[in-house]
Amino acid sequence: MFTLAKRNLFQDKLRLAVTLTGVVFAVVLIIVEFGLFVGFIQTTSALIDHSHADLWVMSSHIPYLELGLPMSERKLYQIKSVPGVARTDKYVVALTRWNRPDGGQNQIQIVGFNPDTAWGGPWSVVQGSIDDLKTPDAVMVDDLYKGMLGVSRIGEVFEINGHRARVVGFTHGIRSFTVSPCVFTSFRNALDYARLRDNQTSYVLVGLEPGVNVEEVRRNIAARIDDVNILTPREFSRKTQNYWTFKTGAGIAILLGAVLGVLVGFVVVAQTIYATTMDHLKEFGTLKAMGAPNSYVQRVILIQAGISAAIGYVVGMIVSGLIVRFCQPAGAPILLNWWMVLLTLTLTLSMCAGAALISIKKVTQLDPASVFKG
């Protein structure tokens, strides 16, 4: 049965090439579109997911991370007095302006954190160290945005919102889903860059003592402080992701592209496998005339589809891997991880099996006597 399926598939090399091209196209489309969607989602909440805090405290009605509103530093000391709270850190995320030496300007996200704990700070430092950010006017940028910001080496001096900024290090792979790259600095420096008062902060990051009940601490904080939201990193991450995905339309557009990628891939694969089956209609009719049951013919067609899926999937994954690698320096956050590999394999097999079922219906209805006519 397998030999017959393989012989039918490889008999016409041109038709096989067309079929495999359709499968490869579908695989690449799925990987790129879903990779863009997942990459977009994870990028929107990357700072939250890498913060290491147990709770985030913020002003009420903040829909996403970048819209942090100033609140009084006094709330930090009120939180510190809550039983079960081990430590608190002030944290700033704000949009501001980066001035290049050539006179050009870029909008950036200034991220101010406590270098002593590194909560909410950079997690992929490739040059310099977080300790370097303790010095006045020190900042750290991602090497992906060197060209955009006009940075070429450590030690260069720029201006952020009218204040001096000296590059002391580089990160790698900390992308922004917008055109505003993250620039890390100490909280003290961030106050100047974001033009906040000394007694203000955007967020309070809370670390809890081991073994305490998170919900109980959250209730105690809410009882002492009015007009704040208290969220776990997971909750705030989901809130930020949902905002950018569903309320801005950006994520929906990418998600629709991913769904359309699957549909287009299915149509392409269905057409090519159906055409391949139709080319061998007489052979299948002959098998039925010789007494082969429909189940035998169905298995042959499914095996053909499975072989096409396996070869097309392998080639498609190689092409997708090259595309993902090529797009990384360009800043496109295409994510490719193990579960996407398995998901794509499942979708590829399902598409090919579904396409084969369309062909099977035609063959099942075939009159064996028709192959001897004409």
Secondary structure, DSSP 8 states (H G I E B T S, - for coil): -HHHHHHHHHHSHHHHHHHHHHHHHHHHHHHHHHHHHHHHHHHHTHHHHTS--SEEEEETT--SGGG---EETHHHHHHHTSTTEEEEEEEEEEEEEEE-TTS-EEEEEEEEE-TTT-TTS-S-EEES-GGGGGSTTEEEEEGGGHHHHT--STT-EEEETTEEEEEEEEESS---SSS--EEEEEHHHHHHHHT--TTEESEEEEEE-TT--HHHHHHHHHHH-SSEEEE-HHHHHHHHHHIIIIISSHHHHHHHHHHHHHHHHHHHHHHHHHHHHHHTHHHHHHHHHTT--HHHHHHHHHHHHHHHHHHHHHHHHHHHHHHHHHHTTTT------HHHHHHHHHHHHHHHHHHHHHHHHHHHT--GGGGG--
